[in-house]
Amino acid sequence: VYHTAKHDTTRILTLLRIANQYRDNKTDTCIILAQKALERSEQINYRKGQGNAYYLFAQYYFTKINYPLALEYYHKSLKIKEELGNKASVSS
């Protein structure tokens, strides 16, 4: 899907889905993919991609027991999700 996607947002969401699959067992791969998704999201100002990438960063740092950094990224993610009116994500 990633290589055949015509839209950048589809590629970003695909990267984030793959990163999420690696979240628990290959955390370093997860953070690399999330970083790529964040960089591309910032280039095209895709706020949903940025928010989801920040959430994965938060999860990564939480598993690494770096709670201050995890909290920082949770807040960044929350701010964007509130901005976008994503009530389902805000409540979880």
Backbone as CSV, one residue per row, in Angstrom:
resi,resn,N_x,N_y,N_z,CA_x,CA_y,CA_z,C_x,C_y,C_z
1,VAL,0.827,-1.186,0.000,0.000,0.000,0.000,0.875,1.255,0.000
2,TYR,1.934,1.253,0.796,2.769,2.441,0.920,3.332,2.864,-0.442
3,HIS,3.885,1.922,-1.194,4.526,2.260,-2.469,3.529,2.552,-3.576
4,THR,2.315,2.059,-3.451,1.325,2.281,-4.503,0.374,3.434,-4.197
5,ALA,0.427,3.965,-3.003,-0.470,5.057,-2.614,-0.158,6.315,-3.421
6,LYS,-1.216,6.964,-3.894,-1.042,8.167,-4.705,-1.020,9.430,-3.854
7,HIS,-1.570,9.370,-2.670,-1.662,10.553,-1.818,-0.713,10.431,-0.629
8,ASP,-0.083,11.535,-0.304,0.842,11.545,0.826,0.160,11.148,2.125
9,THR,-1.080,11.576,2.318,-1.767,11.244,3.568,-1.961,9.737,3.708
10,THR,-2.221,9.056,2.609,-2.360,7.593,2.649,-1.038,6.950,3.025
11,ARG,0.055,7.465,2.488,1.375,6.933,2.836,1.682,7.167,4.316
12,ILE,1.342,8.344,4.795,1.589,8.662,6.204,0.780,7.734,7.105
13,LEU,-0.489,7.579,6.807,-1.335,6.703,7.627,-0.856,5.256,7.576
14,THR,-0.354,4.827,6.427,0.182,3.470,6.304,1.432,3.312,7.172
15,LEU,2.326,4.299,7.131,3.512,4.262,7.997,3.111,4.170,9.465
16,LEU,2.114,4.950,9.840,1.665,4.949,11.235,1.027,3.626,11.629
17,ARG,0.293,3.019,10.725,-0.315,1.705,11.025,0.778,0.647,11.215
18,ILE,1.775,0.676,10.345,2.882,-0.280,10.475,3.642,-0.019,11.781
19,ALA,3.906,1.239,12.067,4.600,1.595,13.318,3.824,1.078,14.519
20,ASN,2.523,1.233,14.484,1.684,0.764,15.594,1.777,-0.750,15.771
21,GLN,1.937,-1.484,14.678,2.080,-2.935,14.765,3.373,-3.334,15.481
22,TYR,4.384,-2.496,15.374,5.678,-2.760,16.008,5.790,-2.158,17.405
23,ARG,4.765,-1.466,17.849,4.811,-0.699,19.094,5.240,-1.524,20.308
24,ASP,4.793,-2.752,20.411,5.066,-3.550,21.609,6.276,-4.468,21.505
25,ASN,6.631,-4.886,20.287,7.704,-5.880,20.197,8.963,-5.392,19.483
26,LYS,8.858,-4.366,18.660,10.037,-3.798,17.985,9.953,-2.287,18.113
27,THR,10.181,-1.823,19.325,9.947,-0.412,19.634,10.855,0.524,18.844
28,ASP,12.080,0.103,18.559,12.979,0.965,17.791,12.480,1.155,16.360
29,THR,11.946,0.101,15.775,11.358,0.209,14.436,10.136,1.107,14.479
30,CYS,9.343,0.970,15.501,8.154,1.800,15.673,8.517,3.278,15.665
31,ILE,9.513,3.658,16.431,9.856,5.074,16.559,10.465,5.612,15.270
32,ILE,11.207,4.794,14.547,11.770,5.225,13.257,10.653,5.505,12.260
33,LEU,9.685,4.609,12.180,8.566,4.799,11.255,7.700,5.987,11.663
34,ALA,7.483,6.139,12.954,6.691,7.275,13.436,7.404,8.593,13.128
35,GLN,8.723,8.607,13.239,9.501,9.806,12.919,9.361,10.163,11.441
36,LYS,9.432,9.153,10.574,9.258,9.403,9.136,7.863,9.967,8.855
37,ALA,6.869,9.399,9.516,5.495,9.875,9.329,5.351,11.312,9.832
38,LEU,5.975,11.617,10.957,5.910,12.976,11.494,6.573,13.974,10.551
39,GLU,7.749,13.634,10.057,8.462,14.537,9.153,7.630,14.840,7.909
40,ARG,7.055,13.807,7.335,6.243,14.004,6.120,4.972,14.781,6.462
41,SER,4.378,14.500,7.596,3.170,15.218,8.025,3.458,16.701,8.209
42,GLU,4.610,17.007,8.773,4.978,18.408,8.969,5.220,19.109,7.630
43,GLN,5.785,18.397,6.670,6.051,18.983,5.357,4.761,19.414,4.655
44,ILE,3.705,18.642,4.838,2.451,18.957,4.148,1.393,19.496,5.114
45,ASN,1.796,19.755,6.346,0.898,20.270,7.389,-0.329,19.369,7.590
46,TYR,-0.072,18.090,7.704,-1.126,17.094,7.924,-1.237,16.853,9.428
47,ARG,-2.135,17.585,10.062,-2.246,17.585,11.519,-2.629,16.221,12.097
48,LYS,-3.497,15.499,11.413,-3.882,14.174,11.908,-2.659,13.253,11.986
49,GLY,-1.824,13.291,10.973,-0.605,12.483,10.973,0.340,12.896,12.085
50,GLN,0.445,14.209,12.313,1.299,14.701,13.385,0.794,14.214,14.741
51,GLY,-0.490,14.336,14.973,-1.071,13.908,16.244,-0.880,12.422,16.501
52,ASN,-1.074,11.621,15.463,-0.909,10.173,15.613,0.554,9.798,15.828
53,ALA,1.462,10.504,15.161,2.889,10.234,15.361,3.294,10.594,16.787
54,TYR,2.834,11.743,17.273,3.146,12.132,18.645,2.616,11.102,19.642
55,TYR,1.448,10.546,19.361,0.887,9.526,20.250,1.802,8.293,20.288
56,LEU,2.315,7.892,19.125,3.231,6.745,19.099,4.539,7.069,19.817
57,PHE,5.017,8.313,19.702,6.196,8.711,20.464,5.924,8.570,21.961
58,ALA,4.755,9.013,22.375,4.389,8.921,23.792,4.379,7.473,24.253
59,GLN,3.802,6.598,23.441,3.775,5.182,23.789,5.192,4.608,23.893
60,TYR,6.034,5.001,22.962,7.426,4.541,22.959,8.137,4.959,24.252
61,TYR,8.052,6.233,24.583,8.755,6.715,25.770,8.137,6.167,27.055
62,PHE,6.848,5.873,27.042,6.211,5.249,28.194,6.800,3.854,28.429
63,THR,6.963,3.079,27.347,7.535,1.733,27.495,8.999,1.781,27.908
64,LYS,9.675,2.882,27.591,11.076,3.055,27.976,11.198,3.682,29.373
65,ILE,10.065,3.850,30.039,9.977,4.404,31.394,10.550,5.825,31.463
66,ASN,10.349,6.561,30.402,10.709,7.978,30.376,9.389,8.745,30.437
67,TYR,8.807,8.775,31.617,7.466,9.334,31.783,7.366,10.826,31.465
68,PRO,8.360,11.645,31.816,8.245,13.067,31.457,8.150,13.292,29.943
69,LEU,8.968,12.568,29.178,8.919,12.716,27.729,7.638,12.114,27.162
70,ALA,7.207,10.994,27.728,5.936,10.402,27.296,4.792,11.388,27.509
71,LEU,4.770,12.025,28.655,3.716,12.994,28.965,3.756,14.186,28.002
72,GLU,4.952,14.631,27.677,5.099,15.745,26.731,4.465,15.397,25.378
73,TYR,4.746,14.184,24.892,4.187,13.778,23.602,2.697,13.481,23.691
74,TYR,2.223,12.947,24.819,0.771,12.777,24.990,0.077,14.129,24.905
75,HIS,0.653,15.148,25.520,0.057,16.495,25.482,0.047,17.062,24.072
76,LYS,1.137,16.860,23.332,1.188,17.339,21.947,0.117,16.651,21.106
77,SER,-0.007,15.354,21.288,-1.015,14.592,20.558,-2.418,15.050,20.933
78,LEU,-2.660,15.210,22.214,-3.974,15.632,22.698,-4.356,16.995,22.140
79,LYS,-3.423,17.919,22.148,-3.689,19.265,21.643,-4.143,19.226,20.184
80,ILE,-3.449,18.450,19.373,-3.814,18.350,17.959,-5.160,17.665,17.797
81,LYS,-5.388,16.609,18.549,-6.660,15.884,18.417,-7.834,16.737,18.868
82,GLU,-7.629,17.564,19.882,-8.678,18.499,20.303,-8.919,19.546,19.217
83,GLU,-7.837,20.043,18.627,-7.900,21.007,17.538,-8.754,20.488,16.382
84,LEU,-8.570,19.207,16.096,-9.254,18.584,14.975,-10.666,18.119,15.342
85,GLY,-11.017,18.235,16.608,-12.349,17.807,17.048,-12.513,16.303,17.095
86,ASN,-11.418,15.595,17.293,-11.458,14.140,17.343,-11.812,13.690,18.757
87,LYS,-13.090,13.702,19.060,-13.550,13.401,20.421,-13.273,11.964,20.842
88,ALA,-13.317,11.036,19.910,-13.066,9.628,20.245,-11.635,9.448,20.720
89,SER,-10.667,10.058,20.042,-9.271,9.940,20.441,-8.967,10.696,21.720
90,VAL,-9.630,11.814,21.916,-9.393,12.632,23.114,-9.840,11.886,24.351
91,SER,-10.929,11.155,24.257,-11.474,10.480,25.437,-10.710,9.201,25.791
92,SER,-9.919,8.668,24.881,-9.224,7.398,25.174,-7.900,7.603,25.837
